[in-house]
Amino acid sequence: KTYEQINNKNTYIERVGGELIYSDLFKSNAYSIVLKGEELLSDEYFERKHTFEGLAQMKFQKFKIRYEEAHFSDYYNEKSSRRATLEYNPSSYLSFDYSYVWIDEWESGKSEGSEISAEIAKSFSSLLTTLQFERDLNDENRYSLNLYYTGYRDYSVKWSNSITERGGDFESTISLFNRARQNGLDYSFEISYNEQDKEKFTFRVNIDYDNWFKFDMNSKDSGDYDISIGLDRVVDLKNVTKPLDSLDTSRVKVITYLDTNNNNQFDKTENYIGDVEVEIDGIKKVTSYSEPTYFFGVPNNILYNLNPIVKRPSYDIVNSKFSLKGKGGGDIEVLIPIKPLFSVAGSIVIDDNTLNSIDIYEGLVVKIFDSNNKLISTMLPDFTGYFDISGLNSGQYKVEVSSFKDSSIKQLTTDVDIICSNLKGNILELNFILKNNQFEIVKAF
């Protein structure tokens, strides 16, 4: 609901509208489709009360292609518009836009032409500086210098300065923003100076409470002002109870699975595994055994490092690092392989009553090597001959048993395959017998 002047009379203008956004990934390229609609509820001043807007865009590598089309009610100056844009971002601090625009205004008629813009951004600690150049449909150049400061608690300050080449119009705006860390009160204050409109100062206040109540007031030193009060809420249709701060967010789909063949790929035969704690943007969740775990409203263009914590014994991440970055399109799928940990355990029995078993056991050593013949672990059996080497992934290994005290005892090396499907538990039992200074493998004692 807007309170403003029409025909030199203060009038309430009631409007209701909605916006539907669908985003997804196509071969890792993000795309979005946006549909917007608005209806004027005030019958007295307007004949055409409907407004429809649509947008389709796709990102691929450093480019973004966007097409926009809109048909407006006669509350607005424009009757309809179309815009095709190509955006190029060669680096994180440089961007170029080229647009071709078709505009049909209610009073001025039709016009079309090109618009271009370029921006350079540079950060200095908590201060961000941007320099912009724009050329509009009328070949009018505009130069802007903007400063953003975000270093004090939840507050941000923006100082925008621009000058238009034709007519030398200068405008300067200072804005103060507060963004609540959780649901709460967001507000902003803005003061601007404009030469062309003969407005020395414009004062603006915006209040947004808990992502549903919105208040907006704009006043000029000429005495003109307008006030808007209404409901404005952003929701994710997959989780309508999750409050979103803005539309510039992504949905993260986390799958933790049991990587039984140790290939770091989510195979069809592998199952979800739960009891894994994952934290993204300060939100912690524990994964499920039956379905993916979703994080909603994750801000885009921020790199998040994930350090999952496995809360189930005999399973681990095994020194893997994970990260994600929102692309602004659809679900971001994060696959986290959980490795089952195995043990090779057994006993060494000395089959010679004439030997001192304790002395023999003190000199025995069991070593395990991976498929590249790299030493993984070394274990000294206890005084009964028992050994246990744990923390092993599935795969092919070599187990070596020998004596470092008695050179007459011959070393034995055997190949073992640790395959999850072949084991009833997480332990591969391997037993030896020492007889006549030679080791032999036996099934069990």
HELIX and SHEET records of a PDB file:
HELIX    1   1 SER A  357  GLU A  362  1                                   6    
HELIX    2   2 CYS A  420  ASN A  422  5                                   3    
SHEET    1   A17 LYS A   9  ILE A  13  0                                        
SHEET    2   A17 THR A   2  ILE A   6 -1                                        
SHEET    3   A17 TYR A 225  LEU A 231 -1                                        
SHEET    4   A17 PHE A 213  LYS A 220 -1                                        
SHEET    5   A17 GLU A 199  TYR A 209 -1                                        
SHEET    6   A17 LEU A 185  ASN A 194 -1                                        
SHEET    7   A17 PHE A 170  ASN A 178 -1                                        
SHEET    8   A17 TYR A 155  THR A 164 -1                                        
SHEET    9   A17 ASN A 141  TYR A 152 -1                                        
SHEET   10   A17 LEU A 127  ARG A 135 -1                                        
SHEET   11   A17 GLY A 109  PHE A 124 -1                                        
SHEET   12   A17 LEU A  94  GLU A 105 -1                                        
SHEET   13   A17 GLU A  78  SER A  91 -1                                        
SHEET   14   A17 PHE A  63  HIS A  71 -1                                        
SHEET   15   A17 HIS A  50  PHE A  60 -1                                        
SHEET   16   A17 ASN A  29  LEU A  40 -1                                        
SHEET   17   A17 ARG A  15  PHE A  26 -1                                        
SHEET    1   B 4 THR A 293  PRO A 299  0                                        
SHEET    2   B 4 THR A 249  LEU A 258 -1                                        
SHEET    3   B 4 ASP A 331  PRO A 340  1                                        
SHEET    4   B 4 TYR A 315  ASP A 316 -1                                        
SHEET    1   C 3 ILE A 283  VAL A 286  0                                        
SHEET    2   C 3 VAL A 276  ILE A 280 -1                                        
SHEET    3   C 3 ILE A 309  VAL A 310 -1                                        
SHEET    1   D 2 LEU A 303  LEU A 306  0                                        
SHEET    2   D 2 PHE A 322  LYS A 325 -1                                        
SHEET    1   E 3 TYR A 386  LEU A 392  0                                        
SHEET    2   E 3 PHE A 342  ILE A 350 -1                                        
SHEET    3   E 3 ILE A 427  GLU A 429  1                                        
SHEET    1   F 4 TYR A 386  LEU A 392  0                                        
SHEET    2   F 4 PHE A 342  ILE A 350 -1                                        
SHEET    3   F 4 ASN A 431  LYS A 435  1                                        
SHEET    4   F 4 GLN A 438  VAL A 442 -1                                        
SHEET    1   G 4 LEU A 375  MET A 379  0                                        
SHEET    2   G 4 LEU A 364  PHE A 369 -1                                        
SHEET    3   G 4 GLY A 395  SER A 403 -1                                        
SHEET    4   G 4 LEU A 412  ILE A 418 -1                                        
END                                                                             
